[in-house]
Amino acid sequence: MTGKTSATKSDAAKSDAAKSDPENPKIDPTDASNRIKDPDEWTTGEEPMTGAQASYLKTLSEQAKSPEAFEADLDKAEASKRIDALRKETGKA
């Protein structure tokens, strides 16, 4: 056996073990930690919006002909809410 073959078999064994582990969050159907949360519940919601949010919000506000929807000093949560509203308004939701 070569080193590569044994490593592949070892990786496969680890993967099988992870699938059968009831504590594995990747397979736990009751784990809600990665579900979509309301922006008001985000722990980082008060941080400044990300560059990606700013860019997308600017684009959507232009497409919706609502330039007032874009404000450079929004926080992450408010930017997300405005993006959602503009996506609905522009039919991108």
N, C-alpha and C positions, 0 to 999 in steps of 0.2 A: 504494500500500500504506500502511496506517496503522501507527503505532508498535506498536499492540497485536497486529496480525497478524504483524509481523516478530518480535516477542518470542515469540509462540507457536511460530512455526516454529523459532526459535533454540533454545527450550527442548526441542522435539521432537528436534532434531538432537543436542543434548547427551545426551538420554535414549538415543537410538539408539547414540551413541558409547559410553556407559557399558555398555550391554548387550553390546557386542562387545569390550570391554576385558577380557582374560584376567586382569588384575591386580585387577579390581574385586571386593572381598570380598563384595559383595551377590550375586554370581553364581558365585563360586568354590565348586564342590562339595567341595573338599578343605579348606576353611576350617572348623576345628572350634572357633573362638574363641567362638562364640555358642551352643554346645551346652550342654545341662544338665550342670552339674558337681556332684560330691559336695560338700556343704557343708564338709567337712573340707579341701577344696582351695581354698575361696574366699580371696582375698587380703583381703577385708574381713570375714571370718567372725567375727573377734574383737571387732568393733565392737558397741555395744549394738543390740539388735533395734530395728527401725523401729516407728513408731506403728501402721502397718498390720499388721505381724506381731503386735504386742501385742494389738491389738483382735481379730484373727482367732483367735489362740491362746486368748484369754479366752473367746470365743464357743464355739469347739470344745471347750474343756475343760468348759464348762457343759453342752453338748449330750451329751458323753460321760460326764457325771457323774463327772468326774475333775478336781476343782478343783485338786488338787496338781500337775497338769501345767503350770499357769500359775505362773510365777515372774517377777516384774517386772524382775529384774536379769539375764535371759538375754542371751547374745550372739546375733548374727544366725544363725550356723550352728546353734546348739543350738535356737533357736526354730524354724528351718526343719525340723529333724529331728522335733521334737515335733509341729509342724503336720502333717507327712506321716504320722506315726504315728496321730494323732487323726483325720485324714481317712480313713485306712483303717478305723479302729475305728468311725467313725460312718457309713461307707458313702459318703463324699463323694469318695473317690479315683477 
